[in-house]
Amino acid sequence: MFPARKGLPALVFAAATLLTAPAFAVNTDPNETLKPAQSLEGNFLAAYVAGSAHDTAAATTFFREAIQEDPRNQELVERAFVAFLANGSMGEAYRTAEQLTSRDQSNNLARFALAVQSLKAKKYGDARAKLNVKGRPADLTGTLLTAWAYAGAKDGKQALATVDKLKSERAFNQFREYHAALIADVTGNSAEAEKRFKAAYEGERNTLQVVDAYARFLAKRGRRDEALALYKSFDDVVPRHPAVRAAMATLKDGKPLGPTVTTAQEGAAELLYGLGVVGNSQGDELTAIIYLRLGLDLDPKHALALVTLGDVYERLKQYDQANEIFTRVPKDAPVRTGADIAIGQNYELLGRSAEAESYLKALMEKHPDDVEVVMALGNVQRSRKQFAEAADAYDKAIKLIGAPERSHWILFFYRGTSYERAKQWDKAEADLKKSLDLVPETLPAGKAQVLNYLAYSWVDRNENIDEAFKMLTRAVELAPRDGMIIDSLGWAYYRMGRYDDAVRELEKAVELKAGDPVINDHLGDAYWKTGRKLEAKFQWNHAKDSNPEQEDLVKILKKIDNGLDEADATPSPAATTPAAPAAETTPQAAPPTAGGG
């Protein structure tokens, strides 16, 4: 669900800035034991630097030491509180919040955290009192948390009346109706729950939480066919989501499907999870972390909240922290296999290749028929440039799927690119064509990637030039800010002998993806052909200094020394290697998919 930004960080955003600072260099070696500094100033500075890097564990360590030395420093205690909260050190966070509110009742984040603590302890009146700040307009977070406090006290009527205070904010419609439905269901008002679920679903049919909760509500009342229809509709748009596939299998087996929420604590945790999802999607990582930590304190086994929190740490490149979170996903959760895949891929990103491979192979032995697991091993092998092995892994995955659906375009794309890099062009071309047939128009970024790779390969081979040029033009229309795709179009112009056009497009590509050795090298070639030889050598030198592959470096050095005319007999460096697919350097990456959640 996606409420407007203005209501999302109302309690968190301002306080979260206490943990952030201008970027400083931080030692991120996970094997190094953090040791407190010898002085208050040293601990404060270390905590400040750690906070700037969103290293919540380090910030917690140093702030803990700092406030022991200066416990009456209000700003220091505020920063320590945010660090404790973000790190999931909830006992310390709550104690520090008590300390802050005893001095200053206007600290909204501290009051909010203490309200969550009261909700956890089922002290519902106390929770409402902490959320009721005079002179502050009702916001999304505080209002819905207050409603859940009423629901916990079995006052369903007042809970719904509280939710409806948000009716004037149209941006909150789906969020409001969804939580009204959950509250009505928990407090035994089935008719109201169904009305609200329907309103939330009609507002946006591709939000996972709404679809799942509504379907579970219907299934509980014996309306299994209607529940299956909801899941099927979602699966058509966002294929193969493990939670949806698991729920559909449960219904088809005639087994019961429990409700999403059964207590006020779980309901409040679901609220905080939803807000964390929004913060993550908006790039507010610290805000997302705080909401998710609070939600998980209420419901430690909320699988989707754990996965989302792990995803946030992955985005921050804190892979050890991400893995610690992923291991907490319940073993029986449908998303646990996805969490295990992420753990294996994070080992690879941490440079622990042996662990990555053994972890993923063990996972494959446990789930031999799971396409996603087999695909994950292929992604890791492809990131290592083990293209033949990767192609074999993708081949196993494709054999598992049977008749391919549109959602399987990515498998053919990855196998095709692996075959191409393994110099098996006939197989590569067939897979890339199949991927192009499958990838839906609703995924413009994915469509552009496939068009680009196939067309670039044709250009490189001097085959189907006219068709390739049309495909690259279309790819640029679909992804006008993708420097690699614009580079492909520029290189097509170059291969057609239209050097001025090539320069124009390649200059755009360089602006969009500065420092890429392939693009700089291409632009150098185009400059040389248009007589701009000094600029050509500048671009080749830039390519040389941008960490090109070794075989490309040899050719670039030759051009720097002798110019392009002598080197022309040898193909241009990147002319033998099409633009890499999205996951070339990041094993778990894939072109974006549609849908909310």
C-alpha positions as CSV (number, residue, x, y, z in Angstrom):
1,M,0.0,0.0,0.0
2,F,1.2,3.4,-0.8
3,P,-0.1,6.3,1.4
4,A,1.1,9.8,0.5
5,R,4.6,10.7,1.9
6,K,3.3,13.5,4.1
7,G,1.7,11.1,6.5
8,L,4.3,8.4,6.4
9,P,7.3,9.9,8.3
10,A,5.3,12.2,10.5
11,L,6.7,10.8,13.7
12,V,9.9,9.3,12.4
13,F,11.5,11.4,9.7
14,A,12.6,14.4,11.7
15,A,14.1,12.3,14.5
16,A,15.7,9.9,12.1
17,T,17.8,12.7,10.8
18,L,19.5,12.6,14.2
19,L,21.3,9.5,13.1
20,T,22.4,10.7,9.7
21,A,25.2,13.0,8.8
22,P,27.3,13.9,5.8
23,A,29.1,10.8,4.5
24,F,32.4,9.9,6.1
25,A,34.7,7.0,5.4
26,V,33.7,4.0,7.6
27,N,35.6,0.8,8.2
28,T,33.1,-1.8,7.1
29,D,35.2,-4.9,7.7
30,P,32.8,-7.3,9.4
31,N,35.6,-9.3,11.0
32,E,36.9,-6.3,12.9
33,T,35.8,-6.1,16.6
34,L,34.5,-2.6,17.4
35,K,36.2,-1.1,20.4
36,P,34.9,2.0,22.3
37,A,37.0,5.1,22.0
38,Q,39.0,6.5,24.9
39,S,37.0,9.7,25.2
40,L,33.4,11.0,25.0
41,E,34.3,13.0,22.0
42,G,35.8,10.0,20.3
43,N,32.8,7.8,20.9
44,F,30.4,10.6,19.7
45,L,32.4,11.1,16.5
46,A,32.6,7.4,15.8
47,A,28.8,7.1,16.4
48,Y,28.2,10.1,14.2
49,V,30.2,8.6,11.3
50,A,28.6,5.1,11.8
51,G,25.2,6.8,11.7
52,S,26.0,8.5,8.4
53,A,26.6,5.1,6.9
54,H,23.4,3.7,8.5
55,D,25.6,1.2,10.4
56,T,23.2,0.9,13.2
57,A,25.2,-1.8,15.1
58,A,28.3,0.4,15.2
59,A,26.3,3.5,16.1
60,T,24.7,1.7,18.9
61,T,28.0,0.5,20.3
62,F,29.5,4.0,20.3
63,F,26.4,5.9,21.5
64,R,26.0,3.4,24.4
65,E,29.5,4.4,25.6
66,A,29.0,8.1,25.0
67,I,25.8,8.4,27.0
68,Q,27.4,6.6,29.9
69,E,29.9,9.4,30.1
70,D,27.4,12.2,29.5
71,P,23.9,11.0,30.4
72,R,22.4,14.5,30.8
73,N,23.3,15.6,27.3
74,Q,19.8,15.8,25.6
75,E,21.0,15.8,22.0
76,L,23.3,12.9,22.7
77,V,20.6,10.8,24.3
78,E,18.2,11.6,21.4
79,R,20.7,10.4,18.9
80,A,21.4,7.3,21.0
81,F,17.7,6.5,21.2
82,V,17.3,6.6,17.4
83,A,20.4,4.3,17.0
84,F,19.0,1.8,19.6
85,L,15.7,1.8,17.9
86,A,17.1,1.3,14.4
87,N,19.4,-1.4,15.6
88,G,16.5,-3.4,17.2
89,S,18.0,-2.9,20.7
90,M,14.5,-2.5,22.0
91,G,15.1,-2.7,25.7
92,E,17.7,0.1,25.5
93,A,15.5,2.1,23.1
94,Y,12.5,2.0,25.5
95,R,14.6,2.9,28.5
96,T,16.1,5.8,26.6
97,A,12.6,6.9,25.4
98,E,11.5,7.0,29.1
99,Q,14.5,9.2,29.9
100,L,13.7,11.5,27.1
101,T,10.0,11.9,27.8
102,S,10.7,12.5,31.5
103,R,12.5,15.7,30.4
104,D,10.6,16.6,27.3
105,Q,7.0,15.5,26.6
106,S,7.2,16.9,23.0
107,N,9.5,14.2,21.7
108,N,7.0,12.5,19.5
109,L,9.1,9.6,18.4
110,A,9.9,8.7,22.0
111,R,6.2,8.8,22.9
112,F,5.4,6.8,19.9
113,A,7.9,4.1,20.7
114,L,6.5,3.9,24.3
115,A,3.0,3.6,22.9
116,V,4.2,0.6,21.0
117,Q,5.7,-0.8,24.1
118,S,2.4,-0.3,26.0
119,L,0.5,-2.0,23.1
120,K,2.8,-5.0,23.4
121,A,2.1,-5.2,27.1
122,K,-1.7,-4.9,26.4
123,K,-1.8,-1.6,28.3
124,Y,-4.2,-0.1,25.8
125,G,-5.3,3.0,27.7
126,D,-1.7,3.9,28.4
127,A,-0.9,3.4,24.7
128,R,-3.7,5.8,23.7
129,A,-2.6,8.4,26.2
130,K,1.0,8.4,24.8
131,L,-0.4,8.8,21.3
132,N,-2.7,11.7,22.2
133,V,-0.5,14.8,21.9
134,K,-2.5,18.0,22.2
135,G,-2.1,20.5,19.5
136,R,-0.9,17.9,17.0
137,P,-3.2,17.1,14.1
138,A,-4.2,13.5,13.6
139,D,-1.7,11.7,11.4
140,L,-1.9,8.3,9.7
141,T,0.4,6.4,12.0
142,G,-0.8,7.8,15.3
143,T,-4.5,7.5,14.3
144,L,-4.3,3.9,13.2
145,L,-2.2,2.8,16.1
146,T,-4.8,4.5,18.4
147,A,-7.5,2.6,16.6
148,W,-5.7,-0.7,17.2
149,A,-5.4,0.2,20.9
150,Y,-9.2,0.5,21.0
151,A,-9.5,-2.8,19.2
152,G,-7.3,-4.4,21.7
153,A,-9.6,-3.1,24.5
154,K,-12.5,-4.8,22.6
155,D,-14.0,-1.4,21.7
156,G,-14.6,-2.0,18.0
157,K,-17.0,0.9,17.5
158,Q,-14.6,3.5,18.8
159,A,-11.8,1.8,16.9
160,L,-13.6,2.2,13.6
161,A,-14.6,5.8,14.5
162,T,-11.0,6.6,15.1
163,V,-10.0,5.1,11.7
164,D,-12.6,7.2,10.0
165,K,-11.0,10.4,11.2
166,L,-8.8,9.9,8.2
167,K,-11.6,10.1,5.7
168,S,-10.7,13.6,4.6
169,E,-7.3,12.4,3.5
170,R,-8.0,10.7,0.1
171,A,-4.4,9.6,-0.2
172,F,-4.9,7.3,2.8
173,N,-8.1,5.6,1.4
174,Q,-6.7,2.1,0.9
175,F,-4.6,2.1,4.0
176,R,-7.6,3.3,6.0
177,E,-10.1,0.8,4.6
178,Y,-7.6,-2.1,4.9
179,H,-7.0,-1.5,8.6
180,A,-10.7,-0.8,9.2
181,A,-11.4,-4.2,7.7
182,L,-8.8,-6.0,9.9
183,I,-10.1,-4.2,13.0
184,A,-13.7,-5.1,12.2
185,D,-12.7,-8.7,11.7
186,V,-10.7,-8.9,14.9
187,T,-13.5,-7.4,16.9
188,G,-16.2,-9.7,15.4
189,N,-18.0,-7.3,13.0
190,S,-18.0,-9.5,9.9
191,A,-20.4,-7.4,7.8
192,E,-18.3,-4.3,8.3
193,A,-15.1,-6.2,7.7
194,E,-16.4,-7.4,4.3
195,K,-17.5,-4.0,3.3
196,R,-14.1,-2.5,4.2
197,F,-12.1,-5.3,2.6
198,K,-14.1,-4.8,-0.7
199,A,-13.4,-1.1,-0.6
200,A,-9.7,-1.6,0.0
201,Y,-9.5,-4.2,-2.8
202,E,-11.4,-2.0,-5.3
203,G,-9.0,0.8,-4.6
204,E,-6.0,-1.2,-5.7
205,R,-6.3,-4.8,-6.7
206,N,-2.6,-5.6,-6.9
207,T,-1.6,-4.9,-3.3
208,L,-0.4,-8.2,-1.8
209,Q,-1.5,-7.5,1.8
210,V,-5.0,-6.5,0.8
211,V,-5.5,-9.5,-1.6
212,D,-4.1,-12.0,0.9
213,A,-6.1,-10.7,3.9
214,Y,-9.4,-10.4,1.9
215,A,-9.0,-13.9,0.4
216,R,-8.3,-15.3,3.8
217,F,-11.4,-13.6,5.1
218,L,-13.5,-15.1,2.4
219,A,-12.0,-18.6,2.8
220,K,-12.7,-18.6,6.5
221,R,-16.4,-18.1,5.6
222,G,-16.4,-21.0,3.2
223,R,-16.2,-18.9,0.0
224,R,-13.1,-20.7,-1.2
225,D,-13.8,-20.2,-5.0
226,E,-14.0,-16.4,-4.5
227,A,-10.7,-16.5,-2.5
228,L,-9.0,-18.5,-5.2
229,A,-10.2,-16.0,-7.8
230,L,-8.6,-13.1,-5.9
231,Y,-5.3,-15.0,-5.7
232,K,-5.5,-16.0,-9.4
233,S,-6.1,-12.4,-10.5
234,F,-3.1,-11.2,-8.5
235,D,-0.9,-14.1,-9.8
236,D,-1.7,-13.1,-13.4
237,V,-0.2,-9.6,-12.7
238,V,2.6,-10.5,-10.2
239,P,3.4,-14.1,-11.0
240,R,4.8,-16.7,-8.7
241,H,4.8,-14.8,-5.4
242,P,5.5,-17.6,-2.9
243,A,2.8,-16.4,-0.4
244,V,0.1,-16.4,-3.1
245,R,1.2,-19.7,-4.5
246,A,1.2,-21.3,-1.0
247,A,-2.2,-19.9,-0.2
248,M,-3.7,-21.2,-3.5
249,A,-2.2,-24.7,-2.9
250,T,-3.7,-24.7,0.6
251,L,-7.1,-23.8,-0.7
252,K,-6.9,-26.4,-3.5
253,D,-6.0,-29.1,-0.9
254,G,-9.1,-28.2,1.1
255,K,-7.1,-27.1,4.1
256,P,-8.0,-24.1,6.3
257,L,-6.4,-20.7,5.7
258,G,-6.1,-18.7,8.8
259,P,-6.7,-14.9,9.0
260,T,-3.9,-12.4,8.5
261,V,-4.4,-10.8,11.9
262,T,-5.9,-12.2,15.1
263,T,-4.8,-9.7,17.8
264,A,-4.3,-6.0,18.2
265,Q,-0.6,-6.6,18.5
266,E,-0.5,-8.3,15.1
267,G,-2.7,-5.6,13.6
268,A,-0.4,-2.8,14.8
269,A,2.6,-4.8,13.6
270,E,0.9,-5.1,10.2
271,L,0.4,-1.3,10.2
272,L,4.1,-0.7,10.9
273,Y,5.1,-3.2,8.3
274,G,3.1,-1.4,5.7
275,L,4.6,1.9,6.6
276,G,8.1,0.3,6.5
277,V,7.3,-0.9,2.9
278,V,6.5,2.6,1.9
279,G,9.6,4.1,3.5
280,N,11.7,1.5,1.7
281,S,10.1,2.2,-1.7
282,Q,10.7,5.9,-1.2
283,G,14.3,5.5,-0.4
284,D,13.9,6.5,3.3
285,E,15.9,3.5,4.6
286,L,16.2,4.7,8.2
287,T,12.5,5.5,8.5
288,A,11.7,2.1,7.0
289,I,14.1,0.4,9.5
290,I,12.5,2.1,12.5
291,Y,9.0,1.2,11.5
292,L,9.9,-2.4,10.8
293,R,11.9,-2.7,14.1
294,L,8.9,-1.5,16.1
295,G,6.5,-3.8,14.2
296,L,8.7,-6.8,14.7
297,D,8.8,-6.1,18.4
298,L,5.1,-6.5,18.4
299,D,5.1,-9.6,16.1
300,P,8.6,-11.1,15.9
301,K,7.5,-13.7,13.3
302,H,6.1,-11.4,10.8
303,A,7.8,-13.0,7.8
304,L,7.2,-10.2,5.2
305,A,8.5,-7.6,7.7
306,L,11.6,-9.6,8.2
307,V,12.2,-10.0,4.5
308,T,11.6,-6.3,3.9
309,L,14.1,-5.4,6.7
310,G,16.6,-7.7,5.2
311,D,16.1,-6.1,1.8
312,V,16.7,-2.6,3.3
313,Y,20.1,-3.8,4.7
314,E,20.9,-5.3,1.4
315,R,20.3,-2.0,-0.3
316,L,22.6,-0.4,2.3
317,K,25.2,-3.1,1.3
318,Q,25.2,-4.4,4.9
319,Y,25.0,-8.0,3.9
320,D,26.0,-9.6,7.2
321,Q,23.2,-7.6,8.9
322,A,20.8,-8.6,6.1
323,N,21.6,-12.3,6.6
324,E,21.1,-12.1,10.3
325,I,17.6,-10.8,9.6
326,F,16.8,-13.4,6.9
327,T,17.8,-16.3,9.2
328,R,14.9,-15.1,11.5
329,V,12.2,-15.7,8.9
330,P,10.1,-18.6,10.2
331,K,11.1,-22.0,8.6
332,D,7.5,-22.7,7.6
333,A,6.9,-19.3,6.0
334,P,6.3,-19.4,2.2
335,V,9.0,-16.6,1.8
336,R,11.6,-18.6,3.7
337,T,13.1,-20.1,0.6
338,G,13.5,-16.7,-0.9
339,A,15.2,-15.5,2.3
340,D,17.6,-18.5,2.0
341,I,18.4,-17.6,-1.6
342,A,19.2,-14.1,-0.5
343,I,21.5,-15.5,2.2
344,G,23.5,-17.5,-0.3
345,Q,23.7,-14.6,-2.7
346,N,24.8,-12.3,0.0
347,Y,27.7,-14.6,0.9
348,E,28.8,-14.1,-2.7
349,L,28.6,-10.4,-2.4
350,L,30.7,-10.6,0.8
351,G,33.4,-12.4,-1.1
352,R,32.7,-15.7,0.6
353,S,32.3,-17.6,-2.6
354,A,32.7,-21.1,-1.2
355,E,30.0,-20.5,1.4
356,A,27.7,-19.1,-1.3
357,E,28.0,-22.1,-3.5
358,S,27.7,-24.7,-0.8
359,Y,24.7,-22.9,0.8
360,L,22.9,-22.6,-2.6
361,K,23.7,-26.2,-3.5
362,A,22.4,-27.5,-0.2
363,L,19.3,-25.4,-0.7
364,M,18.9,-27.0,-4.2
365,E,19.2,-30.5,-2.7
366,K,16.5,-29.5,-0.2
367,H,14.3,-28.0,-2.9
368,P,15.3,-29.8,-6.1
369,D,12.1,-28.7,-8.0
370,D,12.2,-25.1,-7.0
371,V,12.9,-23.0,-10.1
372,E,13.9,-19.9,-8.1
373,V,16.6,-21.9,-6.1
374,V,18.1,-23.3,-9.3
375,M,18.0,-19.9,-10.9
376,A,19.8,-18.3,-8.0
377,L,22.7,-20.7,-8.4
378,G,22.9,-19.7,-12.1
379,N,22.9,-16.0,-11.1
380,V,25.9,-16.5,-8.8
381,Q,27.8,-18.5,-11.4
382,R,27.0,-15.8,-14.1
383,S,28.3,-13.1,-11.7
384,R,31.6,-15.0,-11.6
385,K,31.7,-15.2,-15.4
386,Q,31.2,-19.0,-15.2
387,F,28.9,-18.7,-18.2
388,A,28.8,-22.4,-19.3
389,E,28.0,-23.5,-15.8
390,A,25.3,-20.8,-15.5
391,A,23.7,-21.8,-18.7
392,D,23.5,-25.4,-17.4
393,A,21.8,-24.1,-14.2
394,Y,19.3,-22.1,-16.2
395,D,18.7,-25.1,-18.4
396,K,17.7,-27.1,-15.4
397,A,15.4,-24.4,-14.2
398,I,13.7,-24.2,-17.7
399,K,13.2,-27.9,-17.7
400,L,11.4,-27.6,-14.4
401,I,8.9,-25.1,-15.5
402,G,7.3,-27.2,-18.3
403,A,5.3,-25.0,-20.6
404,P,6.7,-21.5,-20.3
405,E,4.5,-18.6,-19.2
406,R,5.2,-14.9,-19.8
407,S,6.8,-14.6,-16.3
408,H,9.5,-17.0,-17.4
409,W,11.0,-14.6,-20.0
410,I,13.8,-13.8,-17.5
411,L,15.0,-17.4,-17.5
412,F,15.4,-17.5,-21.2
413,F,17.1,-14.1,-21.2
414,Y,19.6,-15.2,-18.6
415,R,20.3,-18.6,-20.3
416,G,20.6,-16.8,-23.7
417,T,23.1,-14.2,-22.3
418,S,25.1,-17.0,-20.7
419,Y,25.2,-19.0,-23.9
420,E,26.3,-15.8,-25.8
421,R,29.1,-15.2,-23.3
422,A,30.1,-18.9,-23.6
423,K,30.3,-18.4,-27.4
424,Q,27.4,-20.6,-28.2
425,W,25.6,-18.1,-30.5
426,D,23.0,-20.4,-32.1
427,K,21.6,-21.4,-28.7
428,A,21.9,-17.8,-27.4
429,E,19.9,-16.4,-30.4
430,A,17.1,-18.9,-29.9
431,D,16.8,-18.1,-26.2
432,L,16.9,-14.3,-26.7
433,K,14.2,-14.6,-29.4
434,K,12.1,-16.7,-27.0
435,S,12.6,-14.2,-24.2
436,L,11.5,-11.4,-26.5
437,D,8.3,-13.3,-27.4
438,L,7.5,-13.9,-23.7
439,V,8.4,-10.6,-22.0
440,P,5.2,-8.6,-21.6
441,E,4.7,-5.0,-22.7
442,T,3.8,-4.1,-19.1
443,L,7.5,-4.5,-18.3
444,P,9.1,-1.8,-20.4
445,A,12.5,-2.1,-18.6
446,G,12.6,-5.8,-19.2
447,K,11.5,-5.5,-22.8
448,A,14.2,-2.9,-23.4
449,Q,16.9,-5.2,-21.9
450,V,16.0,-8.1,-24.2
451,L,15.7,-5.9,-27.3
452,N,19.0,-4.3,-26.5
453,Y,20.9,-7.6,-26.0
454,L,19.6,-9.3,-29.1
455,A,19.9,-6.3,-31.4
456,Y,23.4,-5.4,-30.1
457,S,24.5,-9.0,-30.8
458,W,23.2,-8.8,-34.3
459,V,25.0,-5.5,-34.9
460,D,28.2,-6.9,-33.6
461,R,27.9,-9.8,-36.0
462,N,26.9,-7.6,-38.9
463,E,23.6,-9.5,-39.2
464,N,20.0,-8.2,-39.5
465,I,21.3,-4.6,-39.3
466,D,18.0,-2.9,-40.3
467,E,15.9,-5.0,-37.9
468,A,18.5,-4.5,-35.1
469,F,18.5,-0.7,-35.6
470,K,14.7,-0.7,-35.3
471,M,14.9,-2.8,-32.2
472,L,17.5,-0.5,-30.6
473,T,15.4,2.6,-31.4
474,R,12.5,0.9,-29.6
475,A,14.6,0.0,-26.7
476,V,15.7,3.6,-26.3
477,E,12.1,4.7,-26.4
478,L,11.3,2.2,-23.6
479,A,14.4,3.1,-21.5
480,P,15.4,6.7,-22.5
481,R,17.7,7.1,-19.4
482,D,19.6,3.8,-19.8
483,G,23.1,4.7,-20.8
484,M,24.0,1.1,-21.9
485,I,21.1,0.9,-24.2
486,I,21.8,4.3,-25.8
487,D,25.4,3.1,-26.2
488,S,24.1,0.2,-28.2
489,L,22.2,2.5,-30.5
490,G,25.3,4.6,-30.9
491,W,27.4,1.6,-31.7
492,A,24.8,0.5,-34.3
493,Y,25.2,3.9,-36.0
494,Y,29.0,3.4,-35.9
495,R,28.8,-0.1,-37.5
496,M,26.5,1.4,-40.2
497,G,29.2,4.1,-40.9
498,R,27.0,6.9,-39.6
499,Y,29.7,8.3,-37.4
500,D,28.2,11.8,-36.6
501,D,25.0,10.0,-35.5
502,A,27.1,7.6,-33.4
503,V,28.9,10.5,-31.7
504,R,25.6,12.2,-30.8
505,E,24.2,9.0,-29.2
506,L,27.4,8.0,-27.5
507,E,27.9,11.4,-25.9
508,K,24.4,11.0,-24.4
509,A,25.4,7.6,-23.1
510,V,28.6,8.9,-21.5
511,E,26.6,11.6,-19.7
512,L,24.1,9.0,-18.4
513,K,26.7,6.4,-17.4
514,A,29.9,8.2,-16.7
515,G,33.0,6.1,-16.2
516,D,31.9,3.0,-18.0
517,P,34.9,1.7,-20.0
518,V,32.8,0.2,-22.8
519,I,31.0,3.5,-23.5
520,N,34.1,5.6,-23.3
521,D,35.9,3.3,-25.7
522,H,33.1,3.4,-28.2
523,L,33.0,7.2,-28.0
524,G,36.7,7.3,-28.6
525,D,36.3,5.2,-31.7
526,A,33.5,7.5,-33.0
527,Y,35.5,10.6,-32.3
528,W,38.5,9.2,-34.3
529,K,36.2,8.4,-37.3
530,T,35.0,12.0,-37.3
531,G,38.5,13.4,-37.2
532,R,38.4,14.4,-33.5
533,K,41.6,12.5,-32.7
534,L,42.7,14.3,-29.5
535,E,39.2,13.8,-28.0
536,A,39.4,10.2,-29.1
537,K,42.6,9.6,-27.2
538,F,41.1,11.3,-24.1
539,Q,38.2,8.9,-24.2
540,W,40.4,5.8,-24.7
541,N,42.5,7.0,-21.7
542,H,39.4,7.4,-19.7
543,A,38.3,3.8,-20.7
544,K,41.8,2.5,-19.8
545,D,41.5,4.0,-16.3
546,S,37.9,2.7,-15.7
547,N,38.8,-0.9,-15.1
548,P,38.1,-2.5,-18.4
549,E,38.4,-6.3,-18.9
550,Q,41.9,-7.5,-19.6
551,E,41.4,-8.4,-23.2
552,D,39.8,-5.0,-23.9
553,L,42.6,-3.2,-22.1
554,V,45.1,-4.6,-24.5
555,K,43.2,-3.3,-27.5
556,I,42.6,0.1,-25.9
557,L,46.3,0.5,-25.2
558,K,47.1,-0.3,-28.8
559,K,44.7,2.4,-30.0
560,I,46.2,5.0,-27.6
561,D,49.6,4.2,-28.9
562,N,48.8,3.9,-32.6
563,G,45.4,5.3,-33.3
564,L,42.4,3.5,-34.6
565,D,43.5,3.1,-38.2
566,E,46.1,0.6,-37.4
567,A,43.9,-1.2,-34.8
568,D,40.9,-1.2,-37.2
569,A,41.7,-4.7,-38.3
570,T,40.9,-5.9,-34.8
571,P,37.3,-5.5,-33.7
572,S,36.6,-2.8,-31.1
573,P,36.8,-4.1,-27.5
574,A,33.1,-4.1,-26.6
575,A,32.2,-5.0,-30.1
576,T,32.8,-8.6,-29.2
577,T,30.8,-8.4,-26.0
578,P,27.1,-7.2,-26.0
579,A,25.9,-5.0,-23.2
580,A,25.7,-7.1,-20.1
581,P,22.3,-8.0,-18.6
582,A,21.1,-6.4,-15.4
583,A,22.5,-9.0,-13.0
584,E,26.0,-9.2,-14.4
585,T,27.7,-7.8,-11.3
586,T,24.9,-8.2,-8.8
587,P,23.8,-11.9,-8.5
588,Q,20.3,-11.3,-7.1
589,A,19.4,-8.4,-9.4
590,A,16.8,-8.8,-12.1
591,P,14.8,-6.3,-14.3
592,P,11.8,-5.0,-12.4
593,T,8.5,-6.7,-12.2
594,A,5.0,-5.2,-11.9
595,G,2.8,-5.0,-8.9
596,G,2.6,-3.6,-5.5
597,G,3.2,-5.1,-2.1
